[in-house]
């Protein structure tokens, strides 16, 4: 089997995807018109042009402009449903997706509207595609600790629909330590925890996420390689890193995919996984990320299989399910 066919055939779990970052220009434009919301773009073509951002801030500007059109439960359903259709095409059989309630509640959209729309899409994806899913609520780290505590309170009535809390948005200047108390409270409430660390921010942020937030996995984490002691710890603890290759390229974490360290990390025994992050903005969904690294880094078929196995092992599904998917992958 050639590599593209293998990548297509591999069952995969996606552990690092922002549902607001799957917003395709066509859908954004359609929902803006349906809700009669002014956006600064006259056509789908103009929206697509805006998606050619040149740095993190210009990405965040368009990202938040897009989020502004999401108002009703059906909007959140449509957003998630479009993503699940991509999952079905890419043979992503399980996904644990991030959502950013503060992006919406700060605009006056109730927490319940956001999560009910997403949950309905999750239920339909299970029924129609056999895709299982979990929701991970993220705190926006550029906002205050107090705002994160408020969001945690809003989430508690929906606790049975949220498997974990996470930490995203602008990393530099907002270390994990800023949210240590919020994460302690979230863990007490029974949530699993993850955090973005070591993407733009230094390896030190990964240490903080491990020691202060006590995370179950690290989102990104590619800069961990700068600290040999940290690397030893990640390997010893089998701490998962949810790596997003095309995102790293687009946001200039690396200048060329051939410089990406995911292959080195894998060879050293770090528990790396492949993910799409904000795929409508960063140039591709799950399989596109696999194709990009397979080609640029000369991965073997066995390494591609290992990355797929890692995705299930790092996920929040049962041990029995992990074993079953691992066996399916070995059989390919």
Secondary structure, 3 states (H helix, E strand, C coil): CCHHHHHHHCCEEEEEEEHHHHCCHHHHHHHHHHCCCCCCCCCHHHHHHHCCCCCHHHHHHHHHHHHCCCCCHHHHHHHHHHHHHHHHHHCEEEEEEEECHHHHHCCCCCHHHHHHHHHHHHHHHHHHHCCEEEEEEEEECCCCHHHHHHHHHHHHHHHHHCCEEEEECCCCCCCHHHHHHHHHHHHHCCCEEEEEECCCCCHHHHHHHHHCCCCCEEEECHHHHHCHHHHHHHHHHCCEEEECHHHHHHCCCCCCHHHCCHHHHHHHCCCEEECCECHHHHCCCHHHHHHHHHHHHCCCHHHHHHHHHHHHHCCCCCHHHHHHHHHHHHHC
